Structure formats: structure tokens, C-alpha cells
Amino acid sequence: MTQEEKQRMEDLTKKINEASYAYYSLDNPIMSDKEWDRLYDELRALEKKTGVVLEASPTTRVGGAIIDKFEKVTHYRRLMSLDKAQSFEGIEDWLDKNKKIMDFEEEFSVEHKFDGLSLALTYENGKLVTGATRGNGEVGENVTSQVKTIRTIPLEIPYKGRVVVQGEGIMKLSELAKYNRQADEKLKNARNAAAGAIRNLDPSVTAKRRLDFFAYNINYIEGKKFLTQEDEHNFLIENGFMVDPLFKIVHSLGEVKDLISKVDKEKSTYDFLIDGMVIKINNLHVRDELGETIKYPRGMIAYKFEAMEIATTLKDVVWQVSRTGKLTPVGILESVDIAGVTVSRATLNNYQDIKRKGVKIGARVFVRRSNEVIPEILGIADDEVGSREVERPKVCPSCGAELVWGDIETTCPNHFGCSKQIIERLSFFSSRQAMDILSFSTKTIEKLYNLFGINRYSSIYKLTEKELYALDNFKDKKVGGVLQSIEKSKTPELYRFIFALGIDNVGIKTAKQLASHFLTFDAFKNASREELISLPDIAEVTADCIVDFFKHEYNQTELGELEKVGIVVKPQRVIESKESFFTGKKVVLTGALTSFTREEAGAIIENLGGEIVSSVSKNTDLVLLGENPGSKYTKAQALNIPILTEEEFKEKIK
């Protein structure tokens, strides 16, 4: 590597990291997406040429090699938990107890209590050397490879002394929604998604979930002393960390209460989960003098919002089989009302989750419904007489095949003979984002499977009018529409067809990337593992899944059958990269469009350099408005986000 190449790599790394900090942490872009991509590609090319990757290079954020297990890390200083108050009276009691120890001026910092995974980041000589989970407070797990993939964690900071920064790893709700639109296996909630990503042995999994990190505390620092919590907060900002945008200094308990009440009303509109607020005495000398109990520092407390959770009886646990063969336990509950919603089913994630929570059938369990729709069983409330352990199934509830038990997942290996897997795959293949076949719900496919043995993708294209008329509620107009939709689906766009095949680890975003690179299905089908892993964001595990898919005799036969029934995959259109009205803009669609489907409009915006996002926030640049819009329109008006009508949209895309 020449000195010029080394200097250029250092310059590129600095520019890209500064732009990423401005974009992700400050919400104040200083560079266009196009320019960022150009610099990033130049850096990757130099790294490939020289074989050198700088420690702070943004390319390291895609995830490294899979590790065997997590090593233990002893924290420099114990990471303590916080005492909790469930009411304003609890905060008053906390203050009164402290005032009895010593008198002090009432000045407090107030900030969000994030609902994610607590992390401690150690920097030495300005470089991130260790990322660790909180663990038991004394010892945590070394998750350095995982935290390096988080874009809002700086890999280098200006401060050169040893410092341990504490904060919360979270997954924003918009990122969760985006991930689930593209993922084969949906994530249940943002909190578990963040914890699962960080505690995954494969850092590329962490990278795909696009986590964020909010820093809120200096746990240890060499060569510097802070006078107040506000000083620590400013130090974090100066060193490139994303901090809580709400952070506020107040001067009375009344102001604390007012702020908590305000946040309680607004928290449902946030793009991240919180479960309370943290109140700290701002003066660090006072906090030191107050000391700590065995469990908590006396100078700070967490106010917990009333959770949307309640206790009810777990009547049973059933195991659902996905199209990939993975089994997921679902709790069947005694119906209960949580925040106005009747809940009778709740997720349990996996068998280890059941054992960890001590959940038993017949026992009363705590169920929480947070900002998200899917309720979750948190743990056991009362172990009733006659309750029984949840047994891990030995055979598939769908086909009776002997199950494969992994460390975490339980799977049915009967991939091509399990009726549930077959029906779910056909439903996925026919779905709107894939082949987009009208009226082909899972229930319809199940009836076709049971009546006529429809069990392959190609079977769909051999359906007859007579067979469709045999289905309930399938009359002349509907049958004609379905046959027309099947015929139309025979010429799919390349990315849709790649996605529809249901290759493990290939979501919609990855399918689009593959289509843009290979341009034709034959080129993609014949790609080597080396070519696949050379693409940005294609991890080795994904490349292996793709290669294995096309090697399998069943898949080779089925692709031949699809060709025989008339499937002709369109080559990918090459879109010239050019600036447009939509370049770099985050756009939300709401309401029904008359001249386009929402998916067509979204594709047009993406082709013109825009990005489709699912929810309205202060980061949204534009809302495309259709007929009968929902709450997104109301929120956009409240945030003064520009609104584009369908007619204006047509003018913009001419």
C-alpha cells in the first residue's frame, strides 16, 4: 500500500464517518446519499486493492466472521440498576429520603428510559476496543463485533483517555417495520429484536437489523472530572455519540412531573420504545455524597410508566410451522382486555424463552402489549395448582415428522412433504410483493392443496376453471379475475421472482439488490459463491443459501416446470442514475391512489432516487396523498411535512 493510498483511505474514512454522524445522530445531513455511496464505493475498492481495512472504516459495520461463543468481560466499574417509582408520590419519597441525608439544590436531569439492551463501550486512545452487555453488573458478555455494526456507535472518538460509555442498544419501530417487510422470518417486537441482534453469534445478523445506540452515562473515565450530569451529556455529544434528544435540566419536582406527563401523552408517537423516564440529581458531587445502596445509586431514579400488561391464564401452547420449517410456540390465553384490545394469543419466541420465563400451562402469566400489535408473554404471575410444564414437541404437528432440536430453534426437516410448509410457501410465492396473484390467500391455497393436491409453484399455473369453481365463494367474476391474474404473473419482474422463490435469507431488499447486479435470472442462477459475497450486504450465509438452493434437485426440477408452464422472467431494467425531485427524499404513502397501485408509485419513487418509509416522523421529507388517508396524513399536517397530491405526483414524474 502506498502512502497516497493510505492517506486517501484515512480521508475517506473520516469524511464518511462525519457524514454518517450528521445523518444518523444529528438528523442533519451534510452530504447527499449519492455522494456518500460514491465515497463508500471508492473506499471499498481501495480496501480490496490494498488488502487493508482501517479500524474505523465504515465498511466494518456490515459484520465480520461468526464467533463460536461470547467471552466474559469484567466491567471497570459496576453497572448498577436503578430504583423505580410507579407514581409521582414515589418520586417525592425518593427526594425526601435523599434530603434527610443531606440538603442540596433541586436541579435534575430528565431523560427517556429506553426499552432495549444496556451496553458498555470501552474506548482507549480514542478507539473502540470493547463492547459488552450489562450482564449481572459485574461481568457481561463481549459483543464487540456486534456493536461495531451499529451505525450510531463511533468507532473512534476525539478523547484519548480510557473511557467507558454506557447506553442502550435499540431497534427503531420504523426499522422493525422495514425489516419485517423484507424478512422471511418476522421479528415480534423491537426490544427483543435489539437484544437478539446483539446477542447473536453472527454479526451480519446484527448489521441487517440496523440498530441504534443512545448514550446516556459515563461509567468510567481517566484524566477528566465532570461536575454535572449535563457536563457528561455535552461530553458525549462532543465525542460523536447520539444522545436522548429530550434530555432536559429542570429545577423543581413540579417541572419533573410536568415533563413526565407530557411524555406519557406523546410516547405512542415515538419511533422507539420507552418504558419510563430517568431522573438524576444533576450535581455529581451531591450524587457521590449520597452514595448507593446494595442495589441502586441514591442520586437517580427511574419513573416507570403504567405498562400495558395484565395477568391472565395460559390455557395451552400450540406450535406453528413456518414455510422454512421453523416451529414457533404461541400461547393460547384466557381472553383479556389490554388497553382496549381483546387479547387471546401471545408470542413465546422459542422453547428456551418458555423455560427462561418459567411459563406453565394452567398458570397465570403476565402479558404485555406495547406500542406494537403482537402481545408477548413476559413471565409467570402465579403458579396455580395443577399447572404443567410446556413440553417441547417431538414430532411436527403438521406432518408427524421427527423434529430437529437445535440450541434455540426447533425445525421440521420434511421440507417437501410437510403440508403446512408447502401451503405457507405457496402463499408466500403468490403474495403481493412476490408473484402478486389475486385472491390467493393462505386459506384458499389450503383448500386447493386438500382438494386437488396443489403442492408446487408450477401447480398454480395448471389450475382449471372447474377446480376454482369448486371453492367456496368463487363465482364467475372471481374465477375469471383469478385466472387472469395467474396469466399476468407469468412475466414477473426479476426481483419479484427471486423474492418469490423463498430462498432463505433473501428478503425483498436483497432480491432487488441481486436483480440490479445480475440483470437476468440465468446470470443470478449461475452466480458463484465468490461473486455473491463480493456484493455489498450479501453475507456468506446468504450466499451459501442461494448456491444451495440452485444445487438442490427438487428446485432444479421445479424451475424447469415453471419454464414449461410459461414463466418468462423479465430482465432487470437499468435505471440511469440521475437527480430528480425525489432524490434523497424519504416518502410516506397514505390513502388509495387512482392511477397507480401504491406499490407502483413506490417503485417509481425508488427508481427516481427516493426512499419509501412506513411511518411519518420528523425525518420524513414528503407524504404522497391518496383518497381516504389515515392517521399518517393527520400526523404529517401536525409536523408541517410537505404533502403531494396524486396529480402533483404525476407532474413530478413526467
ABEGO torsion letter per residue (X at the ends): XBAAAAAAAAAAAAAAAAAAAAAAAAGBBABBAAAAAAAAAAAAAAAAAAGBBBAABAAAAAEBBBBABBBBBBBABBBBBBBBBABAAAAAAAAAAAAAABBBBBBBBBBBBBBBBBBBBBBBGGBBABBBBAEAGABBBBAAAAAAABAABBABBABABBBBBBBBBBBBAAAAAAAAAABABBBABAAAAAAAAAABABAAAAAAAGBBBBBABBABBBGBBBABAAAAAAAAAAAGBBBBAABBBBABAAAAAAAAAAAAAAAAABABBBAEBBBBBABAAAAAAAEBBAABBAABBBBBBBBBBBBBBBABBBBBBBAAGBBBBBBBBBBBBBGGBBBABBBAGBAAAAAAAGBBBGBBBBBBBBABABBBBAEBABBBBGBBBBBBBABBAAAGBBBBBBAABBBBABAAABAAAAAAAAAAAABAABAGBBGBBAAAAAAAAAAAGBABAAAAAABBAAAAAABBGBBAAAAAAAAAAAAAAABBBAAAAAAAAGBBGBBAAAAAAAAAAAGBAAAAAABBAAAAAABBGBBAAAAAAAAAAAABAAAAAAAAAAAAAGBBBBBBBBBBBBBBAABGBBBBBBEBBAABBAAAAAAAAAAAGBBBBABBBAABABBBBBBGBBAAAAAAAAAGBBBBBAAAAAAAAX
